[in-house]
Amino acid sequence: MAGSSKGRSEVARNYQAFVRKLPELLSTHRGKFALMHDAKIVDFYDSAGDAYKAGVEQYGEGAFSVQEVTDLRADLGFFSHAGPQR
């Protein structure tokens, strides 16, 4: 899954973009899960699993990440890592 440096780089870029938007997102999407690709929020989902499934469907094995819109720091483990591009 997150074995490539390109995938880790994508996750880092996505996370940095997410953190910049977080204050605004907390008032509009608290408790949702953001699907991110190319440092942009693609859409919001009710669960991490739904966001992950959409990411796989939209990007195949391409890099994407999922972040929860919360003011609590949380490690989503598997869901906060991007898949390698092939």
N, C-alpha and C positions, 0 to 999 in steps of 0.2 A: 504494500500500500504506500506508505510514505517513505520509501527507500531512496528516492532520487533527490539530489540537491535541488533540481528544478521544482519538484513538488514541494519541498520545504520552503523554497523561495516564494512560490505562489501562496502558500499558507501565510507566510510572514507579511507579504504585501496585502493580502486580503484582510488580515487581522489589523494591520496599521490603518487601513481605510475604514474598517469597521469601528475602531476605537474613536477615530475622528468624528464619525457620525453618531456615535452612541448617545450623547446627551439628547439630541433631537429624536432619535429612535425610541428612547425610553418613554417619551410622552405619546408616541403614536403606535408602537409595536411591542410594548413590554410583554414578555412571556412567549413571544414568537421565536422562530428560528429562521435566520437569514441564510439563504443560499448565496454564496459569493463565488464569483469567477472574474479573473482579470482585474482585481481590486475594485469590483463593482458589486453592489447588491442586485441580484437577479430577481429574487422574489422572497416572500415570507411564508412560512408554513407553521402549522400547529404543533408539529413534533419534529425532532431531529431525524427520525426515520423517514418521514415524508420528504423532508428537505434533501436527505441523502439520496433517496430513490429518484427524485426529480433531477438531481445533479448527475446521476448515472445515466438517466434517460436522455438528458440534454447534451452531456459532454462525454458520454461513454467512459473511457478510462482516462479522460483528460483531467487536468487539475482543477479542483474546486474545493471549497471548504464550507462548513456550516458553523454559524455562531449563534448562540442564544442571546436574545436581547434582554439583558438583565444588568442590574447594578451590582450584583454579586459576582465575584470572580469565580469562574467554574471551568474545569478542564473537561471538555466533552470527549476526551480520549480519542477513540477511533474517528469520531465525527469531526474533529478539528484538524484532521490531516488530509492532505490532498493525495490523490492517486497519481501514479506516474503516467506521463503521456507516452503512447507507443505509436 
